[in-house]
Structure formats: structure tokens, C-alpha cells
């Protein structure tokens, strides 16, 4: 394999569940159902690679163009010819330019083991202190060319802080990616990809020859001094898909062996790469079409911020922000989501799902990888504006309930809770997971009816409340305890129950939705 848009390199799962290595044009084959890759981050990167390539070589200029290909994909031959326009930018090895690699051969640069291309690889300090307990060093000593290409692309689109001059990705380190997925029973890979291609003017062949789109076609803008930042106004829109913050040259070796990730035998392996710092420094505001952003409504001149993975994963408390634009809150869903609501929803008879995924990074350290899917409700613009406040109120109720639950669990478990730094995140996560189905039941009712009606509000209120008490009882009351602990735990239980029923959050919610209660906890138990 030497060219990423012409040669077979990615693995695909076909309708008969077989796995085959095929060229990129196979995505137009209706029997190809999905990618088949050994790592979750590679799987997400493969989607972004294919979507970026379709956007670059086959961009639909009108709504009808997009719809035509959604209903009837092009032939594999037609797609091959379209991709060939950019083939010069997708050579992996050779003299260069090389895909996602510095135009300079970096002959004098330092060399690193190929496993450091993988984002979770322990850093130098971790190795020095011998604390690589869960993710061990040296797990990927050699990669096949196809896995090396995916590792390189995954790093460039997610690049975290990497030390002095080692730049972060265009969306910052560890950005969340949000895509739409068809809700059909067995959608083809083509539909999963094309649903996320935006309506944009096509680029000319001449534009594809320059560094405005593929930065590795020209010398890196070395960012050692001030004023060397790369700004969105200076490059083409397609740079969002092909940004290259890290200066890297892979070092392939003609030696037969086994790929550490796939176990496949290869004639060429990549065991190392050359790298140096001060690569392209993407600064200012960017609007990647597959990522949610936040801005400060009170400071419109400040740069926007992409959403990142956070401890606790991607829960429904983030769902409405990822779906619905809200200028008052500075919420900007990914363009692909907004474009579906504004344009594509009128062309397709489907209710897609939202797929959000990404790393949770603590500077250079990968704490985890999160991947969640949520429903998308079909709403026109006016109805979206109507329902967003009720959705916000429903989520805010759960946020405050879960926060109080965490506080009272801590008070129940410890004599001096303020002096203890207890990690209770798993209980809060349990709350979000236990209430997710009920939330989306009420969210669907809100979206269908245009507002949260009293009976639905009442059902949600008590579901959210009972989930708090269930988790508290399981965590606190189900373990053995002495007399002093019993007193403390019962006091915390009483305080929690009183708060859930009587404090401002609950009162306002009940008043807003005209919820009447006759007997506090007994009523909750009935519901």
C-alpha cells in the first residue's frame, strides 16, 4: 500500500459479516456496512478521513445534489475517478510530499518509537517514575503501513499538548466529534458517511494542488516566534479536515514481521518516526463542521472553544447543547447537525441518531475514550426555539438532584466530609445512566407536544427524585455500620429527602408545571 485513496488499506465489514481490506472507493458499495478496525479512536478517525475526502473531492453544491447521492450512491468507478484528483496528496511513503507528514525530511530531527503515535502511550515522566500501571509501555513495537497511517491521522486530528512547541490540533487536544447516523435497521456505510457531508462549493483541481487545503504540500509554517499562527481566514475551509499541527516523518522498513495492532504479517513495517517541534500553530476561532463549539455571549470578540471529552463521559445532560443552537447560552452545534435541521431534514424520511465521541485528555495524558449515541428529534426552527427552555429545565432538575445526592452521600459516609477528597463520580455517572431512558421519554413528549405538560413533568420529577434516593440507599444504607454511622446516615437521608421535596429547585419546577403533591415520599413511591 502506498497511496491512501487508490490502494486497499482500510478494513471493512460487509453485509455477510466478512472482513475485507478494500480501497476507499468501496464505501460506495451497498454491501459495505461499516469499517472494521482494532481501536475505537481509529474507528472514529476512519469516519472523519472518509467524510473529509468526500467533502474535498465530491462536495455537493446544492441540496438536490446531496439528496441524489444519498438516495443513489455513485459507482465505485465514479468515486475512484473523483478521489484520483487528490491522489497526489495521499502518498504515505516515498520522496514526498507525504500524507500528513512534514515536507522537510527532518533528517536531523529526533527519532521516536512508533508506539508514541498512539495518544494513550505513557509519557516520558510516567516511564521515568515507572507508573505505567494500566497502559503499559511498548505495546506497539511495529505497525503495518495502514495502521501507521491511521495512527498518524488520529494523532494529527486529536493532538494534545505535547511539550514545548508540539502543537495541539486545530480543535484543541481531545475534541469531541459529533456525527449523524441513519436510524435504519442496517444502513450502508455510504449513508452513514454521506449524511455528514456538508453542502459546499466544489474546489478546483488547481486548489487541490496547494497548501491551502493540504498543508503538507508546502513547507510548514514554523511557529517558533510570534505572528506565525495559522488563522482560519488564511486557509481554505477544507483545512478543518486536514490540519497538520505536528511535524512528523514516518520511517518505514522493508522487513517482514507482524503488525502489533492487527497481528497481520507485513513486508513493510513502521517502527519509528522522526519528529520536531514548532509545527503549524492553529490559533483563533475555527468552526470545524463535525464539532460543537461554545462562545461567550457577553464577549463576542473572544475566540470560541471546541467541546472536549470530560470525566464522566458524554451524558444526556450535554445532549441538548450538542443538538440545539442557543445564542443566549453561546451554544453552537456542529455544522453538520445544524445543516441537517435547516436543510436535509426536508429531504429525508428518517430520524437519525447523534453519535458523539472523543478522548478525555488531561493535557498530555489520555484519561479515557468516550463514545455515546442519542436520539435526534425532528423539529423545525420555530419548534426548536419553543422546546429548548423545557428541555433545559428538565436537565437542570437532574443536574441539581445529582449534585445534592453526591453531597449527601459524602456526608453520610464520612465524619468530616469537608476534609475528605472522595471520588464519588461513579455514583453521579450511575444517576445519569439510570435516568437516561426516562429523560428521553419526556424529551420526546416535549418535542412532539411543543412543551412539557403537567403529567409528563410530574412523571419526570418523581423519576429523577426516586433515582436519587435509590442510589443513596444502595450506596449508603446497604453496607454494615456502627451506631454512630447509623445516626449520621439517617440524618443525611432525611436532609436529602427534605431538600428534594422542599427546596427552591423542586418548588420552582412544580410551580412552573403545576405539579400537585399530597404526600411527599409516599407519592414518589407510588409514581
C-alpha positions as CSV (number, residue, x, y, z in Angstrom):
1,X,0.0,0.0,0.0
2,X,1.5,3.4,-1.0
3,X,-1.5,5.6,-1.8
4,X,-4.4,6.1,0.6
5,X,-7.0,7.0,-2.0
6,X,-6.1,4.4,-4.6
7,X,-4.8,1.3,-2.8
8,X,-6.6,-1.1,-0.5
9,X,-5.7,-0.2,3.1
10,X,-8.8,0.2,5.4
11,X,-10.7,-2.8,6.6
12,X,-14.5,-3.1,6.1
13,X,-17.3,-5.2,7.4
14,X,-19.5,-6.5,4.6
15,X,-23.2,-7.5,4.7
16,X,-22.3,-11.1,5.2
17,X,-20.1,-10.2,8.2
18,X,-16.9,-10.9,6.4
19,X,-14.0,-8.5,6.8
20,X,-12.1,-7.3,3.8
21,X,-9.3,-4.8,3.0
22,X,-10.5,-2.6,0.2
23,X,-9.8,0.7,-1.4
24,X,-11.6,3.9,-0.3
25,X,-14.0,3.7,-3.3
26,X,-15.6,0.6,-1.6
27,X,-17.6,3.0,0.6
28,X,-20.0,3.3,-2.4
29,X,-20.6,-0.4,-2.4
30,X,-24.1,-1.1,-0.8
31,X,-22.7,-4.4,0.6
32,X,-20.1,-2.5,2.7
33,X,-21.8,-1.9,6.1
34,X,-19.0,-0.3,8.2
35,X,-15.3,0.0,9.0
36,X,-13.7,-2.9,10.9
37,X,-10.7,-1.5,12.9
38,X,-8.9,-2.6,16.0
39,X,-9.2,0.6,18.1
40,X,-12.1,2.9,18.9
41,X,-10.1,6.0,18.1
42,X,-9.0,4.6,14.7
43,X,-12.7,3.8,14.0
44,X,-13.7,7.4,14.7
45,X,-10.7,8.7,12.7
46,X,-11.7,6.5,9.7
47,X,-15.1,8.1,9.6
48,X,-13.5,11.6,9.7
49,X,-11.0,10.6,7.0
50,X,-13.7,9.3,4.6
51,X,-16.0,12.3,5.3
52,X,-13.1,14.7,4.8
53,X,-12.2,13.0,1.5
54,X,-15.8,13.1,0.2
55,X,-16.1,16.7,1.2
56,X,-12.9,17.5,-0.6
57,X,-13.4,15.6,-3.8
58,X,-17.2,15.3,-4.2
59,X,-18.7,18.2,-2.3
60,X,-22.5,18.6,-3.1
61,X,-23.1,22.2,-4.3
62,X,-26.9,22.1,-3.9
63,X,-29.4,20.4,-1.7
64,X,-30.6,18.3,-4.6
65,X,-27.0,17.1,-5.3
66,X,-26.7,15.9,-1.8
67,X,-30.0,14.2,-1.8
68,X,-29.4,12.5,-5.2
69,X,-26.2,10.8,-3.8
70,X,-27.9,10.0,-0.5
71,X,-30.6,8.0,-2.3
72,X,-28.3,6.6,-5.0
73,X,-24.6,6.4,-4.3
74,X,-22.2,6.9,-7.2
75,X,-20.5,3.8,-8.7
76,X,-17.2,2.8,-7.3
77,X,-15.6,3.7,-10.6
78,X,-17.0,7.2,-10.4
79,X,-15.8,7.6,-6.9
80,X,-12.3,6.3,-7.8
81,X,-12.1,9.0,-10.5
82,X,-13.2,11.7,-8.1
83,X,-10.7,10.6,-5.5
84,X,-7.9,10.5,-8.1
85,X,-8.0,14.3,-8.2
86,X,-6.4,14.4,-4.8
87,X,-4.2,11.3,-5.1
88,X,-1.0,13.4,-5.2
89,X,-1.6,14.4,-1.6
90,X,-2.2,10.9,-0.2
91,X,1.1,9.1,-0.8
92,X,2.3,7.6,2.5
93,X,5.9,6.7,1.7
94,X,8.4,8.0,-0.8
95,X,10.1,11.3,-1.6
96,X,7.2,13.5,-0.8
97,X,5.0,15.3,-0.3
98,X,3.6,12.6,2.0
99,X,0.2,12.4,3.7
100,X,0.1,14.3,7.0
101,X,3.9,14.4,7.1
102,X,6.3,17.4,7.1
103,X,7.6,18.4,3.6
104,X,11.1,18.7,5.2
105,X,12.5,15.1,5.5
106,X,13.5,16.0,9.1
107,X,16.9,14.3,8.7
108,X,18.4,15.9,11.8
109,X,15.3,15.5,14.0
110,X,14.9,13.2,16.9
111,X,13.5,9.7,16.4
112,X,10.8,8.2,18.5
113,X,9.3,4.7,18.7
114,X,6.1,4.3,16.6
115,X,4.1,3.5,19.7
116,X,4.3,7.1,20.8
117,X,2.0,8.0,17.9
118,X,-0.8,6.3,19.9
119,X,-2.3,9.0,22.1
120,X,-2.6,6.9,25.3
121,X,1.1,5.9,25.2
122,X,2.7,6.7,28.6
123,X,4.8,9.8,28.5
124,X,8.5,10.2,29.5
125,X,7.7,11.2,33.1
126,X,5.4,8.2,33.5
127,X,8.1,5.9,32.3
128,X,10.7,7.6,34.4
129,X,8.6,7.1,37.5
130,X,7.7,3.5,36.5
131,X,3.9,4.2,37.0
132,X,2.6,2.8,33.7
133,X,0.3,0.5,35.6
134,X,-2.8,0.2,33.3
135,X,-1.4,1.2,29.9
136,X,2.0,-0.5,29.6
137,X,4.9,0.8,27.6
138,X,6.0,-0.9,24.4
139,X,2.6,-2.3,23.4
140,X,3.0,-1.4,19.7
141,X,6.6,-2.0,18.6
142,X,5.8,-2.2,14.9
143,X,2.9,-1.1,12.8
144,X,1.8,-2.1,9.3
145,X,1.7,0.8,6.9
146,X,-2.1,1.0,7.1
147,X,-2.2,1.1,10.9
148,X,0.7,3.7,10.9
149,X,-1.3,5.9,8.5
150,X,-4.4,5.7,10.8
151,X,-2.3,6.3,13.9
152,X,-0.7,9.4,12.2
153,X,-4.1,10.8,11.1
154,X,-5.6,10.1,14.5
155,X,-2.8,12.0,16.3
156,X,-3.0,15.0,13.9
157,X,-6.8,15.5,14.3
158,X,-6.7,15.0,18.1
159,X,-3.2,16.2,19.0
160,X,-3.0,17.1,22.7
161,X,-0.4,19.4,24.2
162,X,2.9,17.6,23.7
163,X,5.6,19.7,25.3
164,X,7.3,22.9,24.2
165,X,6.4,23.7,20.6
166,X,4.5,20.5,20.0
167,X,1.2,22.0,18.8
168,X,-2.3,20.9,19.6
169,X,-4.8,20.0,16.9
170,X,-7.0,22.6,15.1
171,X,-9.8,21.9,17.6
172,X,-7.5,21.7,20.6
173,X,-6.5,18.5,22.4
174,X,-9.0,15.7,22.5
175,X,-12.0,17.4,20.8
176,X,-15.5,15.8,20.7
177,X,-16.7,14.8,17.3
178,X,-20.4,14.7,16.6
179,X,-21.8,12.8,13.7
180,X,-25.3,11.8,12.5
181,X,-26.1,8.2,11.9
182,X,-29.1,6.9,10.0
183,X,-31.6,5.1,12.2
184,X,-32.3,2.4,9.6
185,X,-32.0,-1.2,10.7
186,X,-28.9,-1.9,8.6
187,X,-27.7,1.3,6.9
188,X,-24.8,1.1,4.5
189,X,-21.5,2.7,5.3
190,X,-22.2,5.1,2.4
191,X,-25.3,6.5,4.1
192,X,-23.5,6.9,7.4
193,X,-20.8,8.9,5.7
194,X,-22.8,11.0,3.2
195,X,-25.2,12.1,5.9
196,X,-22.3,14.0,7.4
197,X,-21.1,15.7,4.2
198,X,-21.9,19.4,4.1
199,X,-23.3,21.4,1.2
200,X,-20.3,23.4,-0.1
201,X,-19.0,24.7,-3.4
202,X,-16.6,22.3,-5.1
203,X,-12.9,23.1,-5.2
204,X,-10.9,23.3,-8.5
205,X,-8.1,21.0,-9.4
206,X,-5.7,23.9,-9.1
207,X,-6.8,24.4,-5.5
208,X,-6.2,20.8,-4.7
209,X,-2.5,21.3,-5.7
210,X,-1.8,23.9,-3.0
211,X,-1.1,24.0,0.7
212,X,-4.3,26.0,1.4
213,X,-6.1,22.6,1.7
214,X,-3.4,20.1,2.3
215,X,-0.7,21.8,4.5
216,X,1.9,19.1,3.8
217,X,2.1,20.1,0.2
218,X,4.1,23.2,1.2
219,X,6.7,24.0,3.9
220,X,5.4,24.1,7.5
221,X,4.8,27.5,8.9
222,X,7.4,27.1,11.7
223,X,5.8,28.6,14.8
224,X,8.7,29.4,17.0
225,X,8.1,33.2,17.0
226,X,5.0,35.3,17.4
227,X,3.0,36.1,14.4
228,X,3.4,32.6,12.9
229,X,-0.1,31.4,13.8
230,X,-2.3,29.8,11.2
231,X,-5.7,31.6,11.2
232,X,-8.9,30.3,9.6
233,X,-9.1,33.4,7.3
234,X,-5.8,32.4,5.7
235,X,-6.7,28.9,4.6
236,X,-9.4,27.0,2.9
237,X,-12.5,25.7,4.6
238,X,-11.3,22.1,3.9
239,X,-8.3,22.7,6.2
240,X,-10.6,21.8,9.0
241,X,-10.3,18.1,7.9
242,X,-6.6,18.1,7.0
243,X,-4.9,20.3,9.6
244,X,-1.4,19.1,10.5
245,X,-0.1,20.5,13.8
246,X,2.7,18.0,14.4
247,X,5.9,17.8,12.3
248,X,6.4,14.1,11.6
249,X,8.1,11.8,9.1
250,X,7.4,8.1,9.2
251,X,10.4,5.8,8.9
252,X,9.2,2.6,7.1
253,X,11.5,-0.5,7.0
254,X,11.4,-3.3,4.4
255,X,11.5,-6.2,6.9
256,X,8.9,-8.9,7.2
257,X,7.1,-9.1,10.5
258,X,3.8,-8.8,12.4
259,X,1.8,-5.6,13.0
260,X,1.4,-5.1,16.7
261,X,-2.2,-3.9,16.4
262,X,-3.7,-6.3,13.8
263,X,-1.5,-9.3,14.0
264,X,-1.2,-9.3,10.2
265,X,2.0,-10.3,8.5
266,X,3.6,-7.4,6.6
267,X,6.6,-7.0,4.2
268,X,7.0,-3.3,5.4
269,X,6.8,-2.2,9.0
270,X,7.0,1.2,10.6
271,X,8.9,1.1,13.9
272,X,9.9,4.7,14.3
273,X,9.3,8.2,13.1
274,X,11.3,11.5,13.0
275,X,9.7,14.5,14.7
276,X,10.5,18.0,15.7
277,X,8.5,20.9,17.3
278,X,7.1,24.2,16.2
279,X,4.7,22.9,13.6
280,X,1.6,24.7,12.3
281,X,0.1,26.6,15.2
282,X,-3.7,26.8,14.6
283,X,-5.0,29.8,16.6
284,X,-8.1,32.0,16.8
285,X,-11.7,30.8,16.2
286,X,-12.3,27.8,14.0
287,X,-15.6,26.2,13.2
288,X,-14.9,22.5,12.4
289,X,-18.1,21.2,10.8
290,X,-18.1,18.0,12.9
291,X,-17.6,19.6,16.3
292,X,-19.7,21.6,18.8
293,X,-18.4,24.9,20.0
294,X,-19.1,27.4,22.8
295,X,-18.7,31.1,22.8
296,X,-19.2,33.8,25.5
297,X,-22.3,35.8,24.5
298,X,-21.1,38.7,26.7
299,X,-17.7,38.8,24.9
300,X,-18.4,38.3,21.2
301,X,-14.8,39.1,20.3
302,X,-13.3,36.3,22.3
303,X,-12.3,33.1,20.5
304,X,-14.7,30.2,20.5
305,X,-13.9,26.9,22.3
306,X,-14.5,23.4,21.0
307,X,-16.2,20.9,23.3
308,X,-13.8,18.3,24.7
309,X,-14.2,15.0,26.4
310,X,-14.6,15.2,30.2
311,X,-14.5,12.8,33.1
312,X,-17.9,11.0,33.4
313,X,-18.3,10.6,29.6
314,X,-20.9,12.0,27.3
315,X,-24.3,12.0,29.0
316,X,-27.7,13.3,28.2
317,X,-27.0,16.5,30.2
318,X,-25.0,17.5,27.1
319,X,-27.4,16.3,24.5
320,X,-29.5,19.4,24.0
321,X,-26.4,21.6,23.7
322,X,-25.0,19.3,21.0
323,X,-28.3,19.4,19.1
324,X,-29.8,22.8,19.5
325,X,-28.2,26.2,18.9
326,X,-28.8,28.7,21.6
327,X,-27.3,32.1,21.2
328,X,-28.2,33.1,24.7
329,X,-26.0,30.3,26.1
330,X,-23.3,30.5,23.4
331,X,-24.1,27.0,22.2
332,X,-23.1,26.2,18.6
333,X,-23.8,22.6,17.5
334,X,-21.6,21.2,14.8
335,X,-22.4,22.5,11.4
336,X,-23.4,19.0,10.2
337,X,-26.1,18.9,12.9
338,X,-27.4,22.4,12.1
339,X,-27.4,21.7,8.4
340,X,-29.5,18.6,8.9
341,X,-32.1,20.6,10.8
342,X,-32.0,23.5,8.4
343,X,-31.9,21.7,5.1
344,X,-31.5,17.9,4.9
345,X,-34.4,17.1,7.2
346,X,-36.8,18.2,4.4
347,X,-35.2,15.7,2.0
348,X,-35.0,12.5,4.0
349,X,-37.6,10.5,5.8
350,X,-35.6,9.5,8.8
351,X,-34.9,10.3,12.4
352,X,-31.2,10.0,12.8
353,X,-29.1,9.3,15.9
354,X,-26.4,11.6,17.3
355,X,-23.1,10.0,17.7
356,X,-20.5,11.8,19.9
357,X,-17.1,10.5,20.6
358,X,-13.6,11.6,21.6
359,X,-10.7,11.4,24.0
360,X,-10.8,12.8,27.6
361,X,-7.4,14.4,27.9
362,X,-5.6,15.9,30.9
363,X,-3.0,17.9,29.0
364,X,-0.8,15.1,27.5
365,X,-2.4,12.3,29.4
366,X,-5.4,10.4,27.9
367,X,-7.8,9.6,30.8
368,X,-10.2,7.8,28.5
369,X,-12.2,7.5,25.3
370,X,-15.9,8.1,25.3
371,X,-18.5,7.2,22.8
372,X,-22.2,7.8,23.1
373,X,-25.3,7.8,20.9
374,X,-28.5,9.7,21.5
375,X,-31.8,10.2,19.6
376,X,-32.4,13.2,17.3
377,X,-36.0,14.6,17.2
378,X,-37.3,16.2,14.0
379,X,-38.2,19.8,14.8
380,X,-38.4,22.9,12.6
381,X,-36.7,26.1,13.7
382,X,-39.7,27.6,15.5
383,X,-40.4,24.4,17.4
384,X,-36.8,24.1,18.4
385,X,-36.9,27.5,20.0
386,X,-40.1,26.6,21.8
387,X,-38.9,23.4,23.4
388,X,-35.4,24.3,24.4
389,X,-36.4,26.0,27.6
390,X,-38.4,23.0,28.8
391,X,-35.6,20.7,27.9
392,X,-33.2,22.9,29.8
393,X,-35.5,22.9,32.9
394,X,-35.7,19.1,32.8
395,X,-32.0,18.7,32.6
396,X,-31.3,21.4,35.2
397,X,-33.5,19.5,37.6
398,X,-31.5,16.3,37.1
399,X,-28.2,18.3,37.5
400,X,-29.2,19.8,40.8
401,X,-30.7,16.5,42.1
402,X,-27.5,14.6,41.2
403,X,-25.3,17.3,42.8
404,X,-27.3,17.1,46.1
405,X,-27.2,13.3,46.0
406,X,-23.4,13.4,45.8
407,X,-23.1,15.9,48.6
408,X,-25.3,13.8,50.9
409,X,-23.6,10.5,50.1
410,X,-20.4,12.2,51.2
411,X,-21.9,13.5,54.4
412,X,-23.3,10.1,55.1
413,X,-20.1,8.2,54.6
414,X,-17.6,10.4,56.4
415,X,-17.4,12.0,59.8
416,X,-15.7,15.1,58.4
417,X,-16.8,15.3,54.8
418,X,-15.3,18.7,54.1
419,X,-11.9,17.3,54.9
420,X,-12.2,14.3,52.5
421,X,-11.5,14.4,48.8
422,X,-13.6,11.4,48.0
423,X,-14.1,10.4,44.3
424,X,-17.9,9.8,44.1
425,X,-18.1,10.3,40.3
426,X,-19.2,6.8,39.7
427,X,-22.4,7.4,41.7
428,X,-23.2,10.5,39.7
429,X,-22.5,8.6,36.5
430,X,-24.8,5.9,37.7
431,X,-27.5,8.5,38.2
432,X,-27.2,9.8,34.6
433,X,-27.3,6.3,33.2
434,X,-30.3,5.2,35.4
435,X,-32.4,8.2,34.3
436,X,-31.4,8.4,30.6
437,X,-34.4,6.3,29.3
438,X,-36.9,8.3,31.4
439,X,-35.3,11.6,30.2
440,X,-35.6,10.8,26.6
441,X,-39.2,9.7,27.1
442,X,-40.0,13.1,28.5
443,X,-37.8,14.8,25.9
444,X,-39.8,13.1,23.1
445,X,-43.0,14.2,24.7
446,X,-41.7,17.8,24.8
447,X,-40.7,17.7,21.2
448,X,-44.0,16.2,20.0
449,X,-46.2,18.4,22.1
450,X,-44.1,21.6,21.8
451,X,-44.0,21.9,25.6
452,X,-43.6,20.0,28.8
453,X,-47.1,19.2,30.0
454,X,-48.0,18.8,33.6
455,X,-48.4,15.0,33.7
456,X,-45.1,14.4,31.9
457,X,-43.4,16.9,34.1
458,X,-44.8,15.1,37.2
459,X,-43.6,11.8,35.9
460,X,-40.1,13.1,35.2
461,X,-39.9,14.9,38.5
462,X,-40.5,11.8,40.5
463,X,-38.4,9.5,38.3
464,X,-35.5,11.9,38.8
465,X,-36.2,12.1,42.5
466,X,-36.6,8.4,43.1
467,X,-33.4,7.6,41.2
468,X,-31.5,9.8,43.7
469,X,-33.0,8.0,46.7
470,X,-32.4,4.6,45.1
471,X,-28.7,5.3,44.6
472,X,-28.3,6.9,48.0
473,X,-29.8,3.8,49.7
474,X,-27.8,1.4,47.7
475,X,-24.5,3.2,48.4
476,X,-25.1,4.3,52.0
477,X,-27.6,2.1,53.7
478,X,-26.7,-1.3,52.2
479,X,-23.3,-1.5,54.0
480,X,-22.7,-2.5,57.6
481,X,-22.4,0.3,60.1
482,X,-22.0,1.1,63.8
483,X,-24.4,3.2,65.8
484,X,-22.7,6.5,65.1
485,X,-22.7,5.8,61.4
486,X,-26.4,4.9,61.5
487,X,-27.2,8.3,63.1
488,X,-25.1,10.1,60.5
489,X,-26.6,8.3,57.6
490,X,-30.2,8.6,58.7
491,X,-29.6,12.3,59.2
492,X,-28.2,12.6,55.7
493,X,-31.1,10.6,54.2
494,X,-33.6,12.9,56.0
495,X,-31.8,16.0,54.8
496,X,-31.7,14.7,51.2
497,X,-35.4,13.9,51.2
498,X,-36.3,17.2,52.6
499,X,-34.1,19.0,50.1
500,X,-35.5,17.1,47.1
501,X,-39.1,18.0,48.1
502,X,-38.8,21.4,49.6
503,X,-36.0,23.4,48.2
504,X,-36.1,26.1,45.6
505,X,-35.3,23.8,42.6
506,X,-38.2,21.5,43.3
507,X,-40.6,24.2,44.2
508,X,-40.0,26.2,41.1
509,X,-40.3,23.1,38.9
510,X,-43.5,22.0,40.5
511,X,-44.9,25.5,40.3
512,X,-43.9,26.0,36.7
513,X,-45.6,22.8,35.6
514,X,-48.5,22.8,38.1
515,X,-47.4,19.6,39.8
516,X,-49.5,19.0,42.9
517,X,-48.4,16.6,45.7
518,X,-50.4,15.4,48.6
519,X,-47.9,13.1,50.4
520,X,-44.2,13.6,49.8
521,X,-42.3,10.5,49.6
522,X,-45.3,8.2,49.6
523,X,-46.3,9.9,46.4
524,X,-42.8,9.4,45.0
525,X,-43.0,5.7,45.8
526,X,-46.4,5.5,44.0
527,X,-45.0,7.1,40.9
